[in-house]
């Protein structure tokens, strides 16, 4: 049965809700003629020799993929598409200093300069403000030139070829991107690349490829922390413009006006741009929630009519291995983030040069279909107006409507990145090993389970990386290559064993979870349903059926609780999934009315605060995921209106045969969600303890509150979580992640459970205090809080032990974590 990853699996037939695929995975022409290359092979292939002279090999079939790091493949693509090649695009022929003049002459900046006439101060005179504008421009603007870019490019190429085997594109996607860049340049419009952000290497990947082919090297938004001595000069000459992490401060208005004017100037002149919609690097492997500041500055000139249009290109950049994961784990467990410095750059460069070749496998780049920013704006406003409740919706004049538009585009972009993202062989191996019920996994079982998971990814509508089309008999070679890349995370035990056994290295499970999370976008909707079913089976072991609306209610509960942890699909079965919808969303095309976001982020509000999904989108995701699970035999759907969900097959697997549930398909799916549920349960249980034992009117304010700072509470929460993990009361080490704990506290604040306030305490200056929300005041308030703790805890993983509440833990651990003077953290 294919229900279990520990058993031989049949080749499942994709239901109507999944992307169509052949009954058996095809063997590509390349695969049938040559053995599979290991991860990281092929960057320096030989051209061959005839009669002592190098010659090109005989013509070969065009591969579905192209390795841009391979000079021969890149040259062939460049010639076939008549591209100018390295450094010959328009980005190096324009006068970048003109943009600085545009800033000074921009109406917003001029208005601030003129306003200084009314301020009786030499520091705020028009001349002083104008001088300050020039200083900000010097700090901000890029000055792209061959002088700096060429040596940077050669150095980066050397690094890439040493550490990675290739930068892999799907050929059709790269061809579409090429045509878009040509068209945009002819029209004088900008292409705005919005890539995912998992590593510092992201700054270099697209930049290197676009420069290599001559597609119009983009200017890159970079944090001012990267503006280091010497290195910053080369980055600025290679296209980087440096933006402050925060615009807050005494010159907020001036700095915002300068950055806005700069972006508008680049858009008006058709300069290509690149920035990261997540804002920072993902330290968990999942997409982060979007930051809309830069996107807002991008859309404002289009909304005002100062810029006609720009083309948006979501891009997914995935790695077989991310070089920073060890650092990410230490930071998520509470270590201070190391500040960037020139010394750090030099030390890192020396470290990389000592590494063996192809240490990190391949880099996989997938490009989503582009869309017109203007077309998106017009479609979204039309969609909002047609809803009835927002007949006067206009993002051009209403700040609230503008905010809704920005969030809609931001989430749509991230959804597109998730939709095209590929699952790497290392992600398959890491996920399978993490979900192992034992201490390790035999080689036979590992290969079988990886092949099963690969099929599940494809069946669920996901994409595999370059080896998407490898046949089952080559799975062993793919697994071996992935294990090489994961060296240091996985150990092979062979001494005295009849078969090699693979185990995750001690204390590396948290780091390995990064690779499991690279699959989560494929399974998240099924994972929520599976988690609810897992809870239902254990709480009601004698019931084998559940009403569809009851199941949906619990899924809605979890999706709102975990809204900051995952980027959910805004709409299932979108028009883009049809043949008509495959067209680009460009002005004047028939597809202009096809690709519209069916769910506006922030369109639905409740006591839980702002959520990503409308009820209709959540329902569509639920229905599609349930159909996939029914097709796999996890559940059965019955009733005239399909309102009854039968869970007897899964019930028998988990209760009768596998109490740990790890050989259950449903428990495999739940494993993507259980770690964060433990984090959220830990935070709420901690709040319950704090207010029950020490915070009842401890400040004389008439409300339960405790003095403290958010940073102090985060530190105490993390220490508490790590202690319970080491004691075995918490199963997943990721539950102690600073990021998850912080997001949980933010969510509970929006739910109205707690809030940070400023209070007067014992005659001292006003201080921060954590206060229980109004809904949880009174005699029954803490009872309601305890009930919520129990409800969230009931979604945790069962199996190793029965459900435990705070009362089941050693009380002295909580006292040590949150102890101290009464009513004070």
N, C-alpha and C positions, 0 to 999 in steps of 0.2 A: 504494500500500500504506500502511496506517496504522501500519506498523512504524517508519517514520521520520518525525520531526517536520519534515523538510525536503521532504516530498513531500505531495501531496494525499492526504488520509486519508478512508477510508470511515467511516461511522458504525458503530462496533463494536457487536456484540450482547453484552450483559453475560452472563457465565457464571452458573451457578447460585449461585456463591459470592458474587457481588456483589449489591448492592441492585438490585431490579428498576427499570427505567425504560423509557419509550417508545422505539420504534425510532428516532424522531427527536425532537429536543428541542422541546417545545411552545412556542408563542408565547402569552404571557399575554394576557388581554383588554386590559390596560393597554398592553402593548407594541404590540398591533395597532392601537391607536387614537392613539398619540402616539409621537413619536421618543424614543429612549432619553435619559434625563437623564444628564448627565455626573456623574462622581464629585463629590459635594459640592454637588449642586443640590437645591433643594426645601425648605430650612429656613424660608424666609419666603414661602411661596406666598400669593398674594392671594386673598381670598374673593370678589371680584367686586363690581360696583356695579349697582344697578337704581334708576332714578329718583332718583339722587343719594344713595341710602342703601345701606350695605353689606349684602349678603345672602349666605347660604350658597349654594354652587353646587348644581346639581341633583344628585339622588342618583346615585352611581356604584358600580360594582362594587367589592366589597371586595378590596383588594390582599392578596397573600400575605404582604406585609411591612408593617410600620408604622414610621414615622419618629417616634420619641417627641419629637424636637427640634422637630418641626413642631407648633405649638400647636393647629391645627385637628384634626390626626390624634389628638393626645393628648386633646383635649377629647372627641372622638367616642368614643374608647375608654373614657374615664372615665365618660361618661354611659351608654354601652351596658352597662357592667359594674357600674354603681351604686357607683362608688368615691368616697371622700370628697374626694380631690384634695390639693393641696399643703398639707402641714403639719397635716392634720386626722386623721392616724392616731393610734393609741394611744401611739406612742413619745413624743409631746409632752404626754401627759396623765398620765404616771406620775411618781412622786416618785423621782428618781434617787439622792437621798441615802440612801434606805432600803437600797440595795445596800451602801453603806459600813458601815452598822450590821450587815448580814448578815455581812460579812467578820469583824468583831470577834467576833461571837458564834459563828462557825463552829467546830466541834469541833477541827479541825486547828490553827487559830490559837490557840484557848483552851488546847490542850495545850502549845503552845510558850510561851505566857505563864505557865502554871503551872509549867512546867519551869524557868523562870528563878528560882523560889524556891530551888532547890537550888544556885544559883551565887552564891557570896559576892562580889558585885560590884555597885556602884551602877549601872553601865552595863548590867547584865544583869538588873536587878530586874524584877518583873512590870510595874511602872508604866513603866519605861523601854522595855520591849518593846512594851507597849500604845501608848505614845507613838510608837514607831517604826512600828507598824502604821498609825497614823493618817497619818504622813508618807508612807508608801508608797502609801496610798489616795489621798492628794492628788496624788501623782505619777502614779498609774495611771488613776484612774477618769474616765469620761466624764460630762459634765453637759449632756446634750442639751437645747437650748432654742430657742424661736423667735427669741429676741433675737440669737443668734449664727447660727442656721441660715439664717434668711431672707436676710440680706445676703450670706452665703456662697453661697446658692443662686442669687441674682440675678446675682452676679458670675460664677459658674461658667457659668450659662446664657449670659451675654454672651460669655464666652470660647469656649464651644462653638459658638455661632452664627457667631462670627467665623472660627474656625479649621477647623471641620468642617461638612460639609453636613448630616449627620444622625447620629442614634444609631439604628441599624436593628435591629429585632427581627423574627423570624419570628412572625407574628400568633398562630398556634396555640400556640407555646411561651409567649408572653406571657400568653395566656388561661389556659393551664394553671398558670402561676406565680401568676396572680391568684387562681384558685380555691384553690390550695394555701395562700396567705397568709390567705385568709378562713377556711379550715378550721382552720388552725393557731391563729389568734387565738381562734376559738370554743372550741377544745380547751385553750387556755392553754399551747400548746407553741411552742417557738422554731423558726424557719426559719434554718438556717445556710447562708449563701452561701459557696461555695468557688470563687472565680474564678481564671482564669489571670492571670499578672502579667507584663506586658510594658512597662509605662510607669507613671510617677507618676500619670498621668491615670486609671489604674485605680481609684484611691481615690475618684474623683469620679463615674465613669460610672454604676454601679449605684445609688449613693447618690442621685444626682440623679433618676434615673428612678423609683425607689421612692418618694422624697419627692413627686415630681410627681404620681404616681397615688394616693398615700396607702395604700401596701401594708404599712406598718410599717417605718419607717426603721431600718436595723440599726446596732448599735454596731460600729465597725471596729477591728480590731487594727492598730496602727501602730507602727513602730519609734520608740524614744525620740529618734532623730536628727531626727525631724520635729517634736518639741516645741520649736519655736523661739519666741522672744519675739514677742508679739502674734499671729503666725500660729498658734502652738500653741493659743492661747486660743480662736480661732475654730474650729480643727479639733476641739478638745475639745467645744466647744458644738455642733458639727455631728455628733457621734457617735464621734469617735476616742478610744480609750483606748490609752495609750502603754506599750509593753512593752520592757524592756531586750533588747538583742541577745543577751546571754548571762545565764544565771541563776547563773553561777559567781561565787564570792566568799565572804566571811566570813558573809554573811547569806543564803546559798543556801536553806536550809531555810525561813526565814521568808518570803523573797520568793516562793518557789514556793508556799507555803501560802496566801499572800494572793492571788496570781493565780488559783490553783485555786478558792479560795473565791469570788472575784469571778465567775468564769465559771459556777460552779455556781449562784450566786445569780441570775444573769441567765437561766440555763436554767430554774430553778424558777419564775421570774416570767414566762416566755414572751417574753423579749426576743429579737428577731431579732439575729443576729450575722453578721459577715463577716470572714474572714481568708483569706490567700493560702497554699494548701497547699505551694507551692514555696518559701516563705520569703522570697525576694527576687526582684527583676526578672530576667527572662531577657535576657541580653545577646547571645544568639545567634539568637533567634527560635524555638528549640525549647523544649519544656517542660523544666524542670529536674527533678531527682529530688526527691521530696517530703521535707519536714521534718515530723516527726510529733509534735513537742513540744506544740503547741497542740491538735492533734487528740486527743492522749492526755488532756489536761486536759478536753477536751470529753466524751470517752467515759467517763472515770472515774466521774462521778456517775451515769451511766446504768448502768454495770457494777455499782456499789454499790447501786443502787436508790434513791438520793436524788432522782433525776430520772426520770420515767417514760419520756420519749422526746424526740427532736428530729428534725426533717426536714432532710436534707442535700440541697443543690442545687448540683451542679457547674455552673459557668458558664464559657463561652469568650468572651473579649473580644479581638477582633482589630481591627487598624487598617489602613486603606489605606496610611498612612505613620506610622511611630512617630517622634516628634520627637527622641528621644534617641539614635538609632542612631549618629550621628557620635561622640557621647561614648562610647558603648559600645565602638566600635572602638578609640579611643585607650586606654581602660581595659584592653581585652583585649590590647593590644600593650604593656602595661607601665606606662602612666601611672597616677599615683596618683588614686584616686577623690576627686573634689572633695567636701569636707565641706559638708553643708547649712548654710545660714546665712540670716538675714533679708535681708542684702544680696543674696545670690544669688537669693532669691525675688523681690525687687523688680526686679533686673536682668532676670530671666527674664520677668517680667510686662511690663516695658517692651519687651523684644524681641518678645514675642508680639503686643503691640498694634500694632507696626509692620508685621506681616506682612499679605500680601494675604488677602482673605476666602477661606474654604474651602481653605486651603493644604494641609491634610492629608487631604482626601477625606472618607470616612465612617468611623464606628466601627461594627463589626458585633458584635452580642451574640447568642449562641446559648445556650439554656438546656437542659441535659440533664434527663431525667426525674428527679424527686426520689426519694429512698429513705429509709426509716425507719432511723435509727441502731440502734434496738433490734432490728428485724427482721434487719438485716445481721449484728449480733452473734450472734443466735441461729442464723441460717443458717450462718454461718462456723464456729461451734463444732460444730454438727451435722455439717458437712462434714468437719471435721478428725477428729471422733470416728469417723466412718464409714470413715475411711481404714485403720483397724486399728492402725497404728503409734502413733496418738495417741488411744487410747480414753479416756484421762483428761484430755483437753484441756479447760482451763477458764481463760479469760482473766480471770475475776473474782478468782482466788486465786493464779495462777501468773504471775510477772513475765515469764518467757520466752514463755508463751502470749499474754500481753497484747501483747508486742512484735510477735509474728507477726500478731495481729489488726490492730494499728495499721498495719503496713506493707501488709497486704492491703487495708484500707479506703483508705489513701492512694493506692496504685497503682490501685485500682479507680476512685477519683475522677478521677485524672489520665487514665486510659483513657477515661472518659466525656467528659472535656473534649476530648480528642483526637477522639473519635468524632463529636462534634457540631460541631467547629471548622470554619469555612468557609475556603475559599481565595479570596483577594481578586484582583481584576484586576491589581493591582500585583505580587502574588506570581507570577502567571502571566507577566507581562512580564519581571520580574526573573529568573525561572528560565530562560526561553527565551534571554535575552541572555547569561546566565552560561554556558549550555551551547552557545553558538555556537562552531563550530570556527574561525571566522575572526575578524578584528578587529572586525567589525560585522555588522549584518544589515539587508538591504533591507526597505523597508516591506512589500512583498508577502510576503516570507518571514516577517517578524515576525507579521503578521496570520494567515497560514496556520498557523504554529507555535503561536501562542496558542490558536487554535481547536482544534488537535489536542490540546494539553495540557489544555484545558478538558474535552474529551471523555474523556481518559484519567483525569482526576480523578473524574469521575462514574462511569466504567466500573469504577474501582477501589474504589467505595463511598464516596468523599469527597463533600463538600458545597461548592458554590460559594456566594459571598456573594449579595447582592441580585440580581445579574444571572445567577443560575443558569439562568433560562429564556430568556435572550436568544437569538434565532435567529442562525444563522451569518452572515447578511448584515449584522448589526449588530456583528460582532466589531470591525470597523475603528473604530467610534465608542467602543467600550469601551477599545480599545488607546490611542486618542488621549487619552481621559480619564485613563487610568493614567499615560501619559507626562507629562501636565501635573502630576500629583501627584508624580511621580518627578523633577521638575525639579531639576537640580543633581547628580543621579546618572547621568542619561542625556543625551547630547547628540545632536542631529540634524544631520547633515552634508548640506548641499544644494548648496552652491556648486559649479558645474561638473559636477554629477552628473546622470545621467538619471533617478534615483529617489532619494528620501531614504534615507540609511543611518544607522542608530541604533547608537551605541556607548556602552558604559559609560565614564564619565569616568575619566581617569587616576587611579590610586590610590583608586578608589571600589569596586573589586571586592569587597573584604572587607565593606564596608557593604552592598553589594547582596546578599551571601550571606544576610543577615538575612531577606530576602524569599523567597529560595529555601527556607530552612529552615522557612518557614511552610507549605510543602507536604509536608515530610518525613514527617509522620504518616500521610499517605495512601499513600506508596510504600515505607516503610521495609522491610517484609518482602520485597517484590519486589527492593528495592535490594540486600539481602544476597545473595539468590540470584544476581542479575545480576553482582555483584562476584566471586562464586565462579566463575561461568561465564566471565567475562572473563579471570580468571587461568588457568583450565583451558585455554582456547583458545590462549593464548599459550605456556603451558608444554608443551602437548601438541597442536601444530598439526595433526597427522595423525590425531588421534582425534576422532570425531564423536559418540560416545556416552559417557555416564557413568552409573554405577549410582546409583539414587535414594539409597541409604544413604550412598554416598560424598559426594554433594552435600550431604546433610543433615549429615554430620559436619563439613564445612567451614563450613556455615551456623551450626551450634552453636558452633564455635570463634569466629566473628566476633561472634555475639550475646553471648557471655560476655565477649569482649574489650571490646566497646563498650557494656557494660551501663549505664554511667553517662552515656552520650551520648544515648540514646534511651529513650523510654517505650514499651515493646513492648506490644501487645495481650495481655491476660491470657488471653483465650479467643476463638477464632474461632467464628462461627456461634452466638452466645449465644442463650439463650431470648428475650432482649429483641428479637431480630431477627424474632421471629414475631409474629403478630397478638395472641396471648394475652399475650406478653411486653411489649406496648406499654402495658399497664396500669401505673399507678403502684405502686410498692412501698410501700404504706401498711398500717398495722396493720389487720387485719380483712379485707383484700382477698384475692382468690384469687391475686393475683400475689405474695403474700408468700413463697410457696414456689418462685417462678419465678426471680427475679433473685438469683442467688448467684454470687460470684466463683468461677470454675472453676480459678483459679490463685492461690495465696497467695504474695505476695511473700516471698521468703526461705525458701520451702518446700524448695528444692533447694540443697544445698551440695556443693561439690567443691573441688578444689585451687585453683579460680579465686576462691574466696570466695563470698559470698552473691550470688545471681543473682535476677533478677525472675521468671523463668519456670520453671514445672515442665516436665518433658520432654513431657508430654501437650499442654500449651498451645503449646510451641514447635513440636511436630509439627503441630498444627492450623493454626498460622500459616503454616508451611512449605507444607502441602498446599494451603491456600487461595490463597496467593501463586503457587504453581506452576501451579495451574489457570488463574489470570488470565493468566499469561505464555504458557501453552499456547493459550488462546483468542485471544491476540493474534498467535500464530505465531512467538514468539521461540524456543520449544522445542516439541518433540513428545513425548508420553508414550506409550510402547508397552510390550508385554509383557503376558502374562496377568494378572500382578499389578501392572501399571503401575510396574514397577521400573526400566525403562530410559528414560533421558532423552536424546533425540536433539537435538543442538544444531547440526545442519547448516545450517539457515537463517541463524542468527546467525553461524555460523562463516564462511559465504560473505560476509556483509555486512562483517564486520570484517577478514578476512584478504585476500579477493580485491579488494574494492572500496574499503574505507574503513579504512586502517591507523590513522587517528587515532581512529576509533570514535565520533566525536561525532555522526554522523548515524545511528548505531545506537540503536535503542530501548534495548537492554541497557546501552549506555554512558551514555545519558541517566539511566537508573535508578541506575547505579553512581556517578554524580556527586554523589549525596546523601551517599555514604559515604566516597568517596576522601579528602576533606580531613581527616577525623578519623583515617583510617588512616595518613595521612602524619604526623600529630602523634604517634600511638602508636609508629610506626616510628622517628621521630626521637628520642624519649625512650629507647627501648630501645637503639638504636644508640649513643646518647650514653653510656648506662650501660656498654655493652660497651667503649667506648673508655676510659672512666674506669678501669675495673677491669683492663683488659688492660695499660694503659700505666703506671698510677700507683698502683693501690690494692692490690697484692698484699702483704698482711701489712705494710702501711706503718706500722702503729701498734704492731706487736709483740703483737697480740692473738691471733695464730694464725689469723685469718680475714681475707679481703680486706675492707678498710674504708678510708674516706677521711673526714677531718674536714670539717665544714661544717654549715651551717644549711639547713633546707628552703627558706627565702626566697632564700638565695644560689644554691642549685641551680636554683630556678625562674627566677631572673634570667639565669643562665648559659645554661640551656636555651633560653630565649626569644631571647637574643641570637644563639645558634648557629642557631636555626631561621630567624630573620629574615635572617641573612647568607646562608644557603643558598638562601632564597627569592629574594633579590635577585640571587644568582649564577645562578639558573635551575636549581639542582639539586633544588629542591622546587617543585612546580607551583602549589600553592594557598597564597595568603597567609593563609588561615584556619588553616593548619597551625601557624602561630606564635602562635595564640591562647593566652593564659595559662590560660584555663579548660580547654581541651583538654589542654594539657601537664600541668596539675596533676592532672586526672582520670586521665591515663595513668599518672602516677607512683603515684597512689593504687591503681590497678588492679594494677600490678606489685608493689606491696607486699602486696596481698591474695593474689596468685599465689605469693608466697614467693620472688620473685626478689631483692628488696632489702628492707631494713628500717632504720628509724632507731633507733639505740641511743645510750646514754650511756656514755662510756668515759673512763678515766683515761689521759691522754697526757703523758708526759714530766714528771710531777710537777705538772702544772697541774690546776685544778679540773675536775670532770667536764664533758665537752663532748659536743655532738651529733656523731654520725658516721653516715655511710651505709655499711651493711654488706651484703655479698652474702649471699643466703639460703643455707640449708643444702643445698638441692637442687642448688646450682650451685658447691659447693665441690669440692676435689679436682682431679685431673689432667684429668678430662673435663668439669668444671663449666663452664668458659669455652667449651668446644666446644659444649656444649648451649645455652649462651646465644647463641653465634654462629648456631647452627642456628635458634633461635627468631627472632632478628633477621631472618634470611633468609626464614623462613616468613611473618612478618608483612609484610616488604617485598614479597613476591611478590603481595600483594593490592593493591599500589599501581597507579596508572594506568600502563598501557603506552602506547606510541604515539609520544610526542615523543622518547623515548630508551629504550634498553634498561634493564633493571633495574640499579640501581646500589646497591652496598653502601658501607659506610664507607670501604673501601680505594680506592674510585673518586673520593672527594672530595679536594680539596687538604688534606693533613694539617695544614698550618699553621693552617687555620681551626679545627679541633678543638683544636689546641694553644693557640691564643689564647683559645678559649672556656672551656676547662677547665684551662688551664695554671696555673703557680704552683709553690710548693714541693711536693716529693713528698708524696703521701698527704694533700693538703689542697686543698680547693676554693678 
